[in-house]
Amino acid sequence: MADATGAAACDLLLTGGAVVTMDPAAGVIEDGAVAVGGGRVTAVGTAAELAGLQPSRSVDCRGAVVLPGLIDTHTHLYQGLARSLGEGRPLWSWLADFMWPYAAQLTREDVRAAALLGAVEAARAGTTALLDHHYAPADPETVLAVAEAVESVGLRGAVARGMAGTPSAVARDHGLAGGLFAHSTSEEIELTRECVAARPPGSRVAVWPGPHNVTYADQELLRASAELAHDLGTGWHAHCASTLRDPEVYRDAYGTTPVAWLHDQGLLGPRSTLAHGIHLSDAEVRMVGETGAAVAHCPVSNQYGADGVLRLRELRAAGAVVALGTDGAAYNHRQDLFECMKQAVLVQRMHRLDPEASRSDEALALATREGARLLGVDAGVLAPGKLADLTVVGLGAAHLTPHHDVQASLVYAARGSDVLMTVVGGEVVFEDGRCTRVDEDAICAEALERATAVVRRAGIA
Ligand SMILES: [Zn+2]
């Protein structure tokens, strides 16, 4: 047992399952148990070791596995009402000709409905925290409505407020002036400051600065976002080197590449969280690694758009934090990190033609421990003192029988729909097939009704 001192009573005891701690010192505990009290893990050990505790509630987890909650480090919940549309386009056309016309039609209530839908889907699939990159529409009331929606389902995380700022020449050339990106850099920063004040670091769902894309955003906006994050104690989040075109466009405009510029400006560090980070030179990989910056890797989305393959091994060896993201309901079509874990391994193997290029235990680390590092939450590992954010996955189904290696079973055989229970801060937010805090049927019905109307208005159906 890791530490049972003072844990004679606890709120919740999950006992009898395999416990995948993601703590290198503890590994996987067969016939294990996890005790929760005051929103945190109080003890981890074998079921026998924790048998003397006096829990308010005990859950029999025999035939199941208990693991840290999964952490989605890049999604766009507002895209949920466009799920299943937009197929077969390169990323820029997908954005300019499909996603932005859709986004321009969204009302605040549409976005709230999409965020509720996505958060419910995530909770059902064992996700306990997420980073939502929200930029449509990004007025403070809507940004805060998204945060409220995520929190109302019971999840934690951050909403990165999307911004482009005063149009750069690159932005004007690519149709990024006006519309969704109508504010000057100073206006954007003040609007974001207002949102962070309403949901500062430490909030269950906080707000971060979220410049849309390093290549196209105003350079001054990127400087100001990093500065704001430093001053207010948040992270900041932006798309970066998502496609081959990003560094090419940047080089043509500025004579350097996006990551090299960020590094040159001193903007890379643990607060910098870059979505995708695919097309990096060797030098840029070193820059991300040596500064301790983070990359949100979205393997399903990368394959959907044929955008490229992350340099996973090099980035991790260089010291970068690499975590997993779904990247939106319309560029992935699921908020399911089980699928992302499997694809994270497979895409590396296929790209390198090397079956040892990545493993299931690495994928689990990206989805849990590394996700917590990127998001800055004290979770991702089941150990005493950590936040009690965890997931219980049933192993009884035919597609999970047998499960000689529990970690491999979770990554290669399990699906989000195998999740039995999702717990955030010690609170059960999904159990017995239902989210506990919200009316899922009403959320799905409203989302469907709004989705039908918005795709008609946008002319994309
Ligand atoms: Zn994205």
Residues whose N, C-alpha, C, O or C-beta is under 5 A from the ligand:
A	BS01	ZN	D327
